Amino acid sequence: MSPAASLARLSAPVLLLLAAAAGGARAQAPPASAGPSPAPAAIPLPEVAARATEVDTLLQGHAALLSPAPATARIERELPGASAFIDRRFQQTIALLRAHPALETLEAQQGFWAHRQELTSAWLDALTRRATTLQAALTDLAARRRAWTATRDAALDAQAPEPTLRRIAEMLAALEAAEARLHAERARALDLQERVAREVARCRTALGLIDEAQRQAVRGLLGRDHPPIWSPELWAPVGREGLSPPRQAGVAWWRTLVEFVRDPASGLLAHGAF
């Protein structure tokens, strides 16, 4: 084999390794930053009539979102009274906790606030679903409005017939009106959601305070009222005075018994005389 062929044969693996390394470097390179989103495509003029019919059907479906759902209407009707009730009970609970109540009282308070938190959390979940549905509808309408705006510009450039331009203008007006109504309904749902979230937070605060009071009450029950028997404090007086001899203890016991018998209040003398 000639020297040139040997050199080429030896350099082939090296070239392959270099190519693989270059490919790996390209794969590990960070992706280029995404540019602005592309402009919406205009609807072809021959499809304007058919697409307009689709928009009419879509807007009829969105009309149901403009009327509050039964659950939302009930929450909006009951929330003022529920909020006032929670406010009163919260103040009462704070005053009760300052008095260091028994564990049974704390358990009753805990049950009340747990039930109230469950109710307000269910309201919050329903309003969150409502706001999410409205937001999805608004996102869809915004995308369609941009597409019809691009269609209007393209139709004007192409000098489309007047009926086509009028139909496009009607679709844009209908989409904009539907967006405005959905924006108002979403703002209403978000405001109601925020009010309910405040009540959920107050329930959680009350439960946290009750939980802390329960821990303090348990620590008080397990606390030591007197020093243990091995405590030097307990035996300090004995060390100073010493243990009484058994004789002294017996004499003191006998004197106490005699005084009790002689006491008229005990009635023992009258009973013996009888």
C-alpha positions in Angstrom: 0.0 0.0 0.0 1.4 3.4 -0.9 2.2 6.0 1.8 -0.6 8.3 0.5 -3.2 5.5 0.8 -2.0 4.6 4.3 -2.3 8.2 5.4 -5.8 8.5 4.0 -6.8 5.3 5.7 -5.5 6.4 9.1 -7.0 9.9 8.8 -10.5 8.6 8.0 -11.5 7.7 11.7 -10.1 11.1 12.8 -12.3 12.9 10.3 -15.3 10.9 11.4 -14.7 11.8 15.0 -14.4 15.5 14.2 -17.6 15.4 12.2 -19.5 13.7 15.1 -18.1 16.3 17.5 -19.3 19.1 15.3 -22.7 17.6 15.0 -23.0 17.2 18.8 -21.9 20.8 19.2 -24.6 21.9 16.8 -27.2 19.7 18.7 -26.2 21.2 22.1 -26.2 24.8 20.8 -29.1 26.8 22.3 -32.0 27.3 19.9 -32.4 30.7 18.3 -34.7 33.1 20.1 -38.2 32.9 18.7 -39.3 35.9 16.8 -42.6 37.7 16.8 -45.7 35.5 16.2 -46.6 35.4 12.5 -49.5 37.5 11.3 -52.8 35.6 11.0 -53.6 34.3 7.6 -56.4 36.0 5.7 -59.4 34.0 4.8 -59.5 33.4 1.0 -62.3 35.5 -0.5 -64.2 32.4 -1.9 -64.4 31.1 1.6 -65.7 34.2 3.3 -69.4 33.3 3.1 -68.9 29.8 4.5 -66.6 31.0 7.3 -69.0 33.7 8.2 -71.7 31.1 8.8 -69.3 29.3 11.1 -68.8 32.5 13.1 -72.6 33.0 13.4 -72.9 29.5 14.8 -70.0 30.1 17.2 -71.4 33.3 18.5 -74.8 31.7 19.2 -73.0 29.1 21.3 -71.1 31.9 23.2 -74.3 33.7 23.9 -75.0 31.1 26.7 -71.9 32.3 28.5 -73.2 35.8 28.7 -75.9 34.7 31.2 -74.6 33.7 34.6 -74.6 30.0 35.4 -77.1 28.9 38.1 -74.2 28.2 40.5 -72.6 31.6 39.9 -76.0 33.4 40.4 -76.5 31.5 43.7 -73.0 32.4 44.9 -73.5 36.1 44.1 -76.8 36.1 45.9 -75.6 34.3 49.1 -72.1 35.7 49.4 -73.0 39.0 51.2 -74.9 37.2 54.0 -72.2 34.5 54.2 -69.5 37.1 54.4 -71.2 39.0 57.2 -71.8 35.7 59.1 -68.1 34.7 58.7 -67.0 38.1 59.9 -69.1 37.9 63.1 -68.0 34.3 63.9 -64.4 35.2 63.2 -64.5 38.0 65.8 -66.3 35.7 68.3 -63.6 33.0 67.7 -60.8 35.5 68.4 -62.5 36.6 71.6 -63.0 32.9 72.6 -59.4 32.0 72.0 -58.2 34.8 74.2 -60.1 33.1 77.1 -58.2 29.9 76.7 -61.2 27.5 76.3 -61.2 23.8 76.9 -60.3 21.3 74.2 -63.9 20.3 73.6 -64.8 23.9 72.8 -61.8 24.2 70.4 -62.9 21.0 68.6 -66.4 22.4 68.1 -64.9 25.6 66.7 -62.7 23.6 64.5 -65.6 21.7 63.1 -67.5 24.8 62.3 -64.6 26.5 60.4 -63.7 23.3 58.5 -67.3 23.1 57.2 -67.3 26.8 56.3 -64.0 26.4 54.5 -65.3 23.4 52.6 -68.3 25.5 51.4 -66.4 28.5 50.4 -63.7 26.4 48.6 -66.5 24.7 46.6 -67.7 28.2 45.6 -64.2 29.2 44.6 -63.7 26.1 42.5 -67.0 26.8 40.6 -66.0 30.4 39.9 -62.5 29.4 38.8 -64.1 27.0 36.2 -66.4 29.8 35.1 -63.5 32.3 34.7 -61.4 29.7 32.8 -64.3 29.0 30.4 -64.8 32.7 29.7 -61.1 33.2 29.1 -60.9 30.3 26.6 -63.8 31.8 24.7 -62.2 35.3 24.7 -58.9 33.8 23.4 -60.8 32.1 20.6 -62.7 35.2 19.6 -59.5 37.3 19.6 -57.8 34.9 17.2 -60.8 34.9 14.9 -61.0 38.7 15.0 -57.4 39.0 14.0 -58.0 36.6 11.1 -61.0 38.6 9.9 -59.1 41.9 10.2 -56.4 40.4 8.0 -59.2 39.3 5.6 -60.6 42.8 5.5 -57.2 44.3 4.6 -56.6 41.6 1.9 -60.1 42.2 0.5 -59.6 45.9 0.3 -56.3 45.4 -1.5 -57.9 42.9 -3.9 -60.8 45.3 -4.5 -63.3 42.6 -3.5 -67.0 43.1 -4.3 -69.1 45.3 -2.0 -71.2 42.4 -0.6 -68.0 40.6 0.4 -66.6 43.7 2.1 -69.9 44.3 3.9 -70.1 40.6 5.1 -66.5 40.9 6.4 -67.4 44.1 8.2 -70.4 42.5 9.8 -68.3 39.6 11.1 -65.8 42.0 12.6 -68.5 44.0 14.3 -70.1 40.8 15.7 -66.8 39.5 17.0 -65.9 42.8 18.7 -69.4 43.0 20.3 -69.1 39.5 21.6 -65.7 40.1 23.0 -66.9 43.2 24.9 -69.7 41.3 26.5 -67.5 38.4 27.4 -64.9 40.8 28.9 -67.6 42.2 31.1 -68.8 38.8 32.2 -65.2 37.6 32.9 -64.6 40.8 35.0 -67.7 40.0 37.0 -66.6 36.4 37.6 -63.1 37.4 38.6 -64.5 40.0 41.1 -66.8 37.5 42.6 -63.9 35.0 42.7 -61.7 37.4 44.6 -64.4 38.1 47.2 -64.9 34.4 47.8 -61.1 33.8 48.0 -61.0 36.3 50.9 -63.5 34.3 52.8 -61.6 31.1 52.2 -58.5 32.8 53.5 -60.3 33.9 56.7 -61.5 30.3 57.3 -57.9 29.1 56.9 -56.7 31.8 59.3 -59.3 30.8 61.9 -58.4 27.1 61.6 -54.7 28.0 62.0 -55.4 30.0 65.2 -57.5 27.1 66.6 -54.8 24.6 65.8 -52.3 26.7 67.6 -54.6 27.0 70.6 -55.1 23.2 70.7 -51.3 22.7 70.8 -51.0 25.1 73.6 -53.8 23.5 75.5 -52.2 20.0 75.1 -48.9 21.4 76.3 -50.7 22.8 79.4 -52.2 19.4 80.2 -48.9 17.7 79.9 -47.1 20.3 81.9 -45.8 19.6 85.4 -47.6 21.4 88.3 -44.9 20.4 91.0 -41.3 19.6 90.7 -40.4 15.9 90.4 -39.6 13.8 93.4 -35.9 13.9 92.6 -35.9 17.7 92.3 -33.6 19.4 94.9 -36.3 22.1 95.3 -38.7 19.5 96.8 -36.2 18.2 99.4 -34.6 21.6 100.3 -36.9 22.1 103.3 -36.3 18.6 104.6 -32.6 19.2 104.4 -32.9 22.3 106.5 -35.3 20.9 109.2 -34.5 17.2 109.1 -36.9 14.2 109.2 -39.2 14.0 112.3 -38.5 11.0 114.5 -41.3 8.4 114.6 -42.0 9.2 118.3 -42.7 12.9 117.4 -44.9 11.8 114.6 -47.0 9.5 116.8 -47.4 12.1 119.5 -48.6 14.6 117.0 -51.1 12.1 115.6 -52.5 11.3 119.1 -52.9 15.0 119.9 -54.8 15.6 116.8 -57.2 12.7 117.5 -57.8 13.9 121.1 -58.6 17.4 119.9 -61.0 16.0 117.3 -62.9 13.9 120.0 -63.1 16.8 122.4 -64.4 19.1 119.7 -68.2 19.7 120.2 -68.6 20.0 116.5 -67.6 16.4 116.0 -70.5 15.1 118.2 -68.4 12.1 119.3 -68.8 13.0 123.1 -72.6 13.2 122.9 -72.6 9.9 121.0 -70.5 8.2 123.7 -72.7 9.5 126.5 -75.8 8.2 124.8 
